[in-house]
Amino acid sequence: MLRTRLLKYFGILVIVFGALSAFIGVQVVRKEILTRANTQVLSDLNSAWSVMSAEMEKLEMVLKMTSDRPQLVDACNEAAWKSEVIKSQLEKVRMRYGLDFLSVADPKLKVVMRGAPPYNSGDYFRSEPALTKALQGSVETGIALMNSHQLNREQGHLAEKAFMVLEETPRARPTQREAENRGMVMISAVPITNGNGVKAVLYGGVVLNRNTELVQQIKKAVFKDERYEGNAMGTVTIFLKDCRIATTVLDRDGQRAIGTRVSKEVADRVLDNGKSWLGRAFVVKDWYVTAYDPIRNTGNEIIGMLYVGILEKPFVDMIRNLVWQYAALSAGAILVTLILAFFFAEHVSRPLHLLADAANKMRTGHTPETVTYGNCSKETGMLIDSFNDMAKELTERENKLKVVNEDLQATNASYMETLGFISHELKTPIGSIMNYVYLLGEQKFGDLNQKQINAVRNIDRNTKRITEMVRHYLNLSRIENKELRPIQGRLDLGKDVIEPLMDSFDAAIAEKGLKVANNLRPGLLLNVDYNLTLEVFENLLSNAVKYGNEGGTVTLSARKKEDMVEFSVHNSGEGIAEEHLPEIFGKFFRVNEMQKGKMKKGTGLGLFITRHIVEAHGGTISVRSEKGNWTEFVFTLPAYVAKEEVVHA
């Protein structure tokens, strides 16, 4: 029954579109939530860098103030580095500002004084670029690596502070190393001067290994101790290579995950390729929306990473709740809609069933009976009345349409027959005429006097005009029948099109004394239909020669424009009046121009056909002109790109 089918199809439609609408809605909101999460974590990473930068600026400021102390400057002048006063001052500054080491090196980068026990001196610290740059007079602050020997030289317990056992971590890269004994330090180096140049270098810094205070400071500044289901919303980590050396991330035992390592995909991107990571990543035991940046030392080498992450679970729970809400709303809406659809189908099906029977009779060629109806909607009643009227009129119109259709077919057949006659019957005699005209012009049948030569030239001009008319009318028929479909392929424009055309225009160019500036680069390749492209350039170059002034210039140029090539055909001459420019590409449009008292002749189809060919290739064409000076046509055609040159994102 129609009612059953209506209910069935309407129910399927409602369910499908309801589910599709819910799915699309969830996906859009999910994407928006994750996009906002990524944007937020990227902003959090920038904030973390700001805290790091502030700490480095603070370190640099402390060293600058210390380097200006008179005792240090005097010690540089007198090389009096055994002074207990200087040692005491360095240690007080170090302890007051929470530095792990503060030392002085002479111009040979030999350490002459340290402000931390065991107060070692006499060793050289030439491996750090910051100290080398400080010797040149600049202040350098950044991140560096120190081995355990260097750490112990600076202060006795720093190597122990830096040492950590590497923990087995899911998703991390395989490694043979069992421990990390290097220290990542925030270091600053300041020159000590006395007016006669750099006399020594003051350097100092803070070890970042197990620097809980720094990562907690970053976490508090960025995430403000927000929590979700008892877990911290945000986490911060400083990595030495792929090892966590200072972190707020907790392991499964609730301890700071010192010694655990980053996942392989993050390490590959950030450490090996020097690129930032933004997105979802597995961190020790949970999934986070994360951002990682490489940490570079003072020599611009990647030595670690700075990480911030937002717990993914709140976003996942938000999306899951949204899905359930959408599902519940969609199910309720679908149920109500199906109940309404049942009553609607009952009300609509009966008169529609009558209409269907009548339409079926009409489909089989029978004249349907008048459809009668009882209680139905106003719209259905109007539909039935309209159907009855339509059925009555269709019979009358059918006979008229048959007659009109026969006339149209006869007219079209006659039109196509005429064009076929032009294309096939005239081709041979015109070709024969052109051959004999050429032989006469070359005086192969005997010498000609000047009047005879002039007559032969006149025949040649008119024969070429007939050929042009035949070509244009054939292309016009293809355009009007919507049969202008380019068969595109590789085309060497200069070799296949421009050179043959220039040869054919030699006589006309020489007769007018024109100069041709061909600025096309050799080997310019297009992805076009050869014959149609030849037609475009023949029409435009023919016009440029025909309407160019004697002794003038015709210029042909091209430039790459995305996946197209933009061409320009420019000629000096009388130009086109501004009021004619909007009509120039119209069918049969001709501007009546005079030159040497002779009217320029043409079909008025060349530019019309040219525009359709260019647009059929996906290009555009336009014209500019300055009356009395020049005319320029600008158009685009697709460039050819070899398959192996295509780059897939």
HUJOSUL-V683401 format. One record per backbone hydrogen bond with DSSP energy under -1.0 kcal/mol. NH is the residue of the N-H (numbers start at 1). CO is the residue of the C=O. If there is no record, write none. Layout:
BEGIN
<<NH | CO> <NH | CO>>
END
This chain:
BEGIN
<<5 | 1> <6 | 2> <7 | 3> <8 | 4> <9 | 5> <10 | 6> <11 | 7> <12 | 8> <13 | 9> <14 | 10> <15 | 11> <16 | 12> <17 | 13> <18 | 14> <19 | 15> <20 | 16> <21 | 17> <22 | 18> <23 | 19> <24 | 20> <25 | 21> <26 | 22> <27 | 23> <28 | 24> <29 | 25> <30 | 26> <31 | 27> <32 | 28> <33 | 29> <34 | 30> <35 | 31> <36 | 32> <37 | 33> <38 | 34> <39 | 35> <40 | 36> <41 | 37> <42 | 38> <43 | 39> <44 | 40> <45 | 41> <46 | 42> <47 | 43> <48 | 44> <49 | 45> <50 | 46> <51 | 47> <52 | 48> <53 | 49> <54 | 50> <55 | 51> <56 | 52> <57 | 53> <58 | 54> <59 | 55> <60 | 56> <61 | 57> <62 | 58> <63 | 59> <64 | 60> <65 | 61> <66 | 62> <67 | 63> <69 | 66> <73 | 69> <74 | 70> <75 | 71> <76 | 72> <77 | 73> <78 | 74> <79 | 75> <80 | 75> <81 | 79> <87 | 83> <88 | 84> <89 | 85> <90 | 86> <91 | 87> <92 | 88> <93 | 89> <94 | 90> <95 | 91> <96 | 92> <97 | 93> <99 | 94> <100 | 205> <101 | 205> <103 | 203> <104 | 113> <105 | 201> <106 | 110> <109 | 106> <111 | 123> <112 | 104> <113 | 104> <115 | 102> <119 | 116> <122 | 111> <125 | 109> <132 | 128> <133 | 129> <134 | 130> <135 | 131> <137 | 134> <138 | 133> <140 | 189> <142 | 187> <144 | 185> <146 | 183> <151 | 147> <152 | 148> <153 | 149> <154 | 150> <155 | 151> <156 | 117> <158 | 155> <161 | 157> <162 | 158> <163 | 159> <164 | 180> <166 | 178> <167 | 259> <172 | 169> <180 | 164> <183 | 146> <185 | 144> <186 | 206> <187 | 142> <188 | 204> <189 | 140> <190 | 202> <192 | 200> <194 | 197> <199 | 192> <200 | 192> <201 | 105> <202 | 190> <203 | 103> <204 | 188> <205 | 101> <206 | 186> <208 | 184> <210 | 245> <211 | 208> <212 | 210> <215 | 211> <216 | 212> <217 | 213> <218 | 214> <219 | 215> <220 | 216> <221 | 217> <222 | 218> <223 | 219> <226 | 223> <228 | 231> <231 | 228> <233 | 226> <235 | 309> <237 | 307> <238 | 246> <239 | 305> <240 | 243> <241 | 303> <243 | 240> <244 | 260> <245 | 238> <246 | 238> <248 | 236> <251 | 255> <254 | 251> <257 | 249> <258 | 256> <259 | 244> <260 | 257> <262 | 242> <264 | 171> <267 | 263> <268 | 264> <269 | 265> <270 | 266> <271 | 267> <272 | 267> <275 | 269> <277 | 292> <279 | 290> <281 | 288> <283 | 286> <285 | 283> <286 | 283> <288 | 281> <289 | 310> <290 | 279> <291 | 308> <292 | 277> <293 | 306> <295 | 304> <297 | 301> <298 | 143> <300 | 297> <303 | 295> <304 | 295> <306 | 293> <307 | 237> <308 | 291> <309 | 235> <310 | 289> <311 | 233> <312 | 287> <316 | 312> <317 | 313> <318 | 314> <319 | 315> <320 | 316> <321 | 317> <322 | 318> <323 | 319> <324 | 320> <325 | 321> <326 | 322> <327 | 323> <328 | 324> <329 | 325> <330 | 326> <331 | 327> <332 | 328> <333 | 329> <334 | 330> <335 | 331> <336 | 332> <337 | 333> <338 | 334> <339 | 335> <340 | 336> <341 | 337> <342 | 338> <343 | 339> <344 | 340> <345 | 341> <346 | 342> <347 | 343> <348 | 344> <349 | 345> <352 | 348> <353 | 349> <354 | 350> <355 | 351> <356 | 352> <357 | 353> <358 | 354> <359 | 355> <360 | 356> <361 | 357> <362 | 358> <363 | 359> <364 | 360> <365 | 362> <366 | 361> <381 | 377> <382 | 378> <383 | 379> <384 | 380> <385 | 381> <386 | 382> <387 | 383> <388 | 384> <389 | 385> <390 | 386> <391 | 387> <392 | 388> <393 | 389> <394 | 390> <395 | 391> <397 | 393> <398 | 394> <399 | 395> <400 | 396> <401 | 397> <402 | 398> <403 | 399> <404 | 400> <405 | 401> <406 | 402> <407 | 403> <408 | 404> <409 | 405> <410 | 406> <411 | 407> <412 | 408> <413 | 409> <414 | 410> <415 | 411> <416 | 412> <417 | 413> <418 | 414> <419 | 415> <420 | 416> <421 | 417> <422 | 418> <423 | 419> <424 | 420> <425 | 421> <426 | 421> <430 | 426> <431 | 427> <432 | 428> <433 | 429> <434 | 430> <435 | 431> <436 | 432> <437 | 433> <438 | 434> <439 | 435> <440 | 436> <441 | 437> <442 | 438> <443 | 440> <444 | 439> <453 | 449> <454 | 450> <455 | 451> <456 | 452> <457 | 453> <458 | 454> <459 | 455> <460 | 456> <461 | 457> <462 | 458> <463 | 459> <464 | 460> <465 | 461> <466 | 462> <467 | 463> <468 | 464> <469 | 465> <470 | 466> <471 | 467> <472 | 468> <473 | 469> <474 | 470> <475 | 471> <476 | 472> <477 | 473> <478 | 474> <479 | 475> <480 | 476> <481 | 477> <482 | 479> <483 | 478> <485 | 483> <489 | 528> <491 | 526> <493 | 491> <493 | 524> <496 | 492> <497 | 493> <498 | 493> <499 | 494> <501 | 497> <502 | 498> <503 | 499> <504 | 500> <505 | 501> <509 | 505> <510 | 506> <511 | 507> <512 | 508> <514 | 509> <515 | 552> <517 | 554> <519 | 556> <526 | 491> <527 | 638> <528 | 489> <533 | 529> <534 | 530> <535 | 531> <536 | 532> <537 | 533> <538 | 534> <539 | 535> <540 | 536> <541 | 537> <542 | 538> <543 | 539> <544 | 540> <545 | 541> <546 | 542> <547 | 543> <549 | 572> <551 | 512> <552 | 549> <554 | 515> <555 | 570> <556 | 517> <557 | 568> <559 | 566> <561 | 564> <564 | 561> <565 | 637> <566 | 559> <567 | 635> <568 | 557> <569 | 633> <570 | 555> <571 | 631> <572 | 553> <573 | 629> <580 | 577> <583 | 580> <584 | 581> <586 | 583> <588 | 604> <589 | 586> <593 | 591> <595 | 598> <598 | 595> <600 | 593> <609 | 605> <610 | 606> <611 | 607> <612 | 608> <613 | 609> <614 | 610> <615 | 611> <616 | 612> <617 | 613> <618 | 615> <619 | 614> <622 | 634> <624 | 632> <626 | 630> <628 | 574> <629 | 626> <630 | 626> <631 | 571> <632 | 624> <633 | 569> <634 | 622> <635 | 567> <636 | 620> <637 | 565> <639 | 563> <640 | 525> <645 | 642> <646 | 643>>
END
